[in-house]
């Protein structure tokens, strides 16, 4: 990402260092110059950000609207750089938009009397000479429309799920480098010494699925490494406790996590199953403890184990559906939701909450596994805790991920954690999941996931 960022900053330097002096000389003779609008035209950046509002996902989609206002009205063009870096191909939108905008300005005789700084619509209008408003507004509008159409198309068909926080860090690094400055390696949240870590929180939107599985994996890794003084728990991102030192969360939630837990170090990940950051974190914690720089702390209380199901079985054999034909992610989510409704686990409206959760960020968590579940807002629609399982031997294209095992979750409390822990044990890699889906029957899955085998 750093190289595209350097290109953006170099482009700005060229515009200010070359076009502005030439434009000033031209304006002294003709009263205006189109060169002032090559860099300051807010239309191309506006089009790109509006495209993210329509075709973006999760955090990028929700933040793009505010960024568009800042860019168009405030004239801070750098605010759209991270959106370019997340999907470098979309730079074609603003580039072509600017070209078409310049052509429009040239045809209509547009231009500014002096440099517009900052490059906002307000500054553009203030620097527009008398009689030039129609041409300049047309040039800005055409540039925005063309940029929007191209960017939206590219995002829809070629866009990738990326971290806005990481892209913003890359922009900061490139900006510092362009000024001859150095900055420390990118990090998120507070700086926390590894030897001081006593509580790690895994956070997701609802706190019932992906974060629980991630917490289970790291808890097991810490145990295998002989680290017993760290508590690993999971919570919704809106309920992160204030006494934790590390928060592990999906990269699209990293901003919310940092706001909720400013005292903590935030570790953004792409998926909760087998993220490479887990091994790095465990090694860091182990090395800190081997250093002997701190007295051995008392062991943290063991994470609460889910109680054994009494009475109702959380996963009923009738809710294990094998050999499903490939469908879209939405269809798979609806199928899981229908099983939950028919089994009396949730109200009908919970299904929409599951779809909303997927719209925020994908429930595909890696290792060819997806765990559809509702957002935190629809938890009141859960009647009782239940789990459903569906297998797709040929796989589902889940927004770029491959999914073969779909586990639908409705959880009022922590009763489902035992089943999720067993899924971690038998489907922790792509190969494990593929083998399980290809060979296990409903009876075998029923026994394995309910701890009966």
PyMOL commands that set and color helices and strands:
alter all, ss='L'
color gray80, all
select helices_A, chain A and resi 2-30+36-40+43-55+58-74+77-86+88-108+121-126+133-158+164-178+194-196+210-224+237-239+251-260+276-290+329-342+350-360+376-381+417-426+430-439+442-449
alter helices_A, ss='H'
color red, helices_A
select strands_A, chain A and resi 199-204+231-236+246-250+265-269+315-321+364-366+369-370+386-398+401-410
alter strands_A, ss='S'
color yellow, strands_A
deselect
rebuild
show_as cartoon
